[in-house]
Amino acid sequence: MVLGINMPKFVIPMFIVEAVLLVLFTVPPKRLKQDIISIPMLVLDVENSFIDVISYIRLFAVGLSGAAIAESFSEMLSPMFGS
């Protein structure tokens, strides 16, 4: 539940289809038996990608707060310098 709205019924089957397609297109079917270790590693790759996105959002927030601080200082100092 996000913002008081229940998740639609099609989301769970969509995640299952997504996981199956992700495995099928990551490891070629001919090499599936040879590269069986790459399937559990796929979970870590997806997790790593999610962590990267969260990190970029954090960096964006830091940059945005720096811009807000600079604007505040500019507004506070503008009466002193008459601009």
Rosetta silent file (secondary structure, phi, psi, omega in degrees, C-alpha in Angstrom):
SEQUENCE: MVLGINMPKFVIPMFIVEAVLLVLFTVPPKRLKQDIISIPMLVLDVENSFIDVISYIRLFAVGLSGAAIAESFSEMLSPMFGS
SCORE:     score description
SCORE:     0.000 S_00000001
   1 L     0.000  123.677  177.466    0.000    0.000    0.000 S_00000001
   2 E  -122.817  126.215  179.956    1.430    3.339   -1.101 S_00000001
   3 L    55.825   33.604  178.299   -0.319    6.581   -0.172 S_00000001
   4 L    76.972    8.611 -179.673   -3.347    4.607    0.970 S_00000001
   5 E  -109.463  127.256  178.700   -3.815    2.973   -2.440 S_00000001
   6 L   -70.082  152.137  178.674   -3.692   -0.817   -2.711 S_00000001
   7 L   -71.257  136.409  178.662   -1.416   -2.429   -5.276 S_00000001
   8 L   -61.982  156.361 -176.162   -3.260   -3.528   -8.449 S_00000001
   9 L   -67.428  -25.049 -176.038   -3.811   -7.268   -8.933 S_00000001
  10 L   -81.244   -5.423 -174.178   -1.682   -7.458  -12.101 S_00000001
  11 H   -70.328  -44.400 -178.697    1.542   -6.361  -10.383 S_00000001
  12 H   -62.831  -49.044  175.762    2.528   -9.742   -8.872 S_00000001
  13 H   -61.586  -32.319  178.650    2.126  -11.681  -12.168 S_00000001
  14 H   -65.384  -40.169  176.835    3.983   -8.865  -13.910 S_00000001
  15 H   -63.916  -38.759  179.469    6.941   -9.284  -11.515 S_00000001
  16 H   -65.728  -45.789  177.785    6.976  -13.039  -12.170 S_00000001
  17 H   -62.134  -40.486  178.809    6.955  -12.528  -15.950 S_00000001
  18 H   -61.812  -43.446  179.742    9.668   -9.905  -15.576 S_00000001
  19 H   -64.499  -41.993  178.840   11.884  -12.268  -13.577 S_00000001
  20 H   -64.041  -45.735  178.933   11.447  -15.081  -16.115 S_00000001
  21 H   -64.516  -36.104  178.164   12.225  -12.773  -19.043 S_00000001
  22 H   -63.300  -43.156  177.858   15.221  -11.368  -17.200 S_00000001
  23 H   -66.948  -42.952 -177.885   16.666  -14.850  -16.716 S_00000001
  24 H   -65.249  -37.588 -177.228   15.905  -15.874  -20.305 S_00000001
  25 H   -90.454  -11.000  176.539   17.508  -12.822  -21.867 S_00000001
  26 H   -84.775  -44.359 -179.794   20.493  -12.678  -19.502 S_00000001
  27 L  -112.360  122.077  177.464   21.668  -16.252  -20.012 S_00000001
  28 L   -60.637  142.623 -177.255   21.278  -17.780  -23.485 S_00000001
  29 H   -57.784  -30.514  179.573   19.197  -21.004  -23.358 S_00000001
  30 H   -68.682  -29.259 -177.027   22.069  -23.040  -24.836 S_00000001
  31 H  -103.774   11.203 -175.579   24.375  -22.032  -21.984 S_00000001
  32 L   -62.190  -40.665  179.624   21.776  -22.191  -19.208 S_00000001
  33 L   -70.778  -35.670 -179.811   23.114  -25.473  -17.783 S_00000001
  34 L   -73.036  -39.320 -175.331   26.725  -24.286  -17.957 S_00000001
  35 L  -102.267   38.158 -177.928   26.037  -20.862  -16.482 S_00000001
  36 L   -62.911  -25.793  179.348   23.632  -21.947  -13.740 S_00000001
  37 L   -70.747  -22.660 -177.962   25.661  -19.892  -11.226 S_00000001
  38 H   -72.897  -18.620  179.632   24.823  -16.704  -13.120 S_00000001
  39 H   -69.671  -48.508  175.003   21.133  -16.951  -12.183 S_00000001
  40 H   -64.518  -31.066  177.852   21.666  -16.372   -8.431 S_00000001
  41 H   -68.201  -22.854  178.720   24.174  -13.673   -9.307 S_00000001
  42 H   -61.978  -37.264  177.718   21.410  -11.986  -11.293 S_00000001
  43 H   -61.189  -42.447  178.692   19.635  -11.167   -8.032 S_00000001
  44 H   -67.593  -35.288  177.289   22.763   -9.406   -6.818 S_00000001
  45 H   -64.867  -41.852  178.406   23.071   -7.526  -10.116 S_00000001
  46 H   -65.367  -42.564  178.198   19.498   -6.263   -9.831 S_00000001
  47 H   -62.572  -41.555  179.427   20.101   -5.267   -6.217 S_00000001
  48 H   -63.641  -39.481  177.595   23.308   -3.481   -7.212 S_00000001
  49 H   -64.296  -40.936  177.828   21.463   -1.542   -9.919 S_00000001
  50 H   -63.407  -41.843  178.811   18.812   -0.487   -7.405 S_00000001
  51 H   -64.150  -38.001  177.115   21.510    0.653   -4.975 S_00000001
  52 H   -62.535  -42.409  179.147   23.151    2.680   -7.760 S_00000001
  53 H   -63.409  -43.551  178.359   19.866    4.447   -8.506 S_00000001
  54 H   -61.954  -39.465  178.808   19.374    5.252   -4.815 S_00000001
  55 H   -64.481  -41.630  178.306   22.933    6.605   -4.663 S_00000001
  56 H   -65.984  -36.026  175.901   22.348    8.865   -7.672 S_00000001
  57 H   -64.129  -40.100  178.048   19.149   10.168   -6.070 S_00000001
  58 H   -63.554  -43.607  178.410   21.142   10.929   -2.916 S_00000001
  59 H   -63.549  -38.105  176.344   23.781   12.795   -4.919 S_00000001
  60 H   -62.506  -42.012  179.928   21.045   14.787   -6.659 S_00000001
  61 H   -64.948  -39.217  177.916   19.567   15.707   -3.264 S_00000001
  62 H   -63.887  -44.200  178.011   22.978   16.841   -1.983 S_00000001
  63 H   -64.086  -39.596  179.202   23.467   19.031   -5.053 S_00000001
  64 H   -66.189  -39.851  178.407   19.969   20.454   -4.741 S_00000001
  65 H   -68.488  -35.491  175.896   20.494   21.303   -1.078 S_00000001
  66 H   -62.625  -39.465  177.546   23.809   22.985   -1.945 S_00000001
  67 H   -66.509  -38.760  178.841   22.012   25.148   -4.485 S_00000001
  68 H   -66.800  -38.887  177.739   19.342   26.055   -1.917 S_00000001
  69 H   -65.840  -42.918  178.688   22.010   27.012    0.633 S_00000001
  70 H   -62.530  -40.366  178.562   23.824   29.154   -1.941 S_00000001
  71 H   -65.741  -38.652  178.771   20.573   30.912   -2.846 S_00000001
  72 H   -64.613  -44.913  177.747   19.819   31.574    0.833 S_00000001
  73 H   -62.571  -38.942  179.137   23.256   33.099    1.420 S_00000001
  74 H   -62.743  -42.277  178.529   22.841   35.200   -1.702 S_00000001
  75 H   -68.527  -36.026 -179.959   19.511   36.546   -0.454 S_00000001
  76 H   -70.563  -35.784 -175.934   20.915   37.245    3.027 S_00000001
  77 H   -89.788  -13.281 -177.684   23.964   39.091    1.726 S_00000001
  78 H   -62.881  -36.397  176.438   22.284   41.049   -1.074 S_00000001
  79 H   -65.774  -29.342 -178.845   21.085   43.894    1.243 S_00000001
  80 H   -70.099  -32.750 -175.630   24.657   44.343    2.534 S_00000001
  81 H  -105.791    3.926  174.028   26.097   44.852   -0.928 S_00000001
  82 L    69.242   28.100  178.420   23.145   46.730   -2.415 S_00000001
  83 L  -118.611    0.000    0.000   22.332   44.346   -5.190 S_00000001
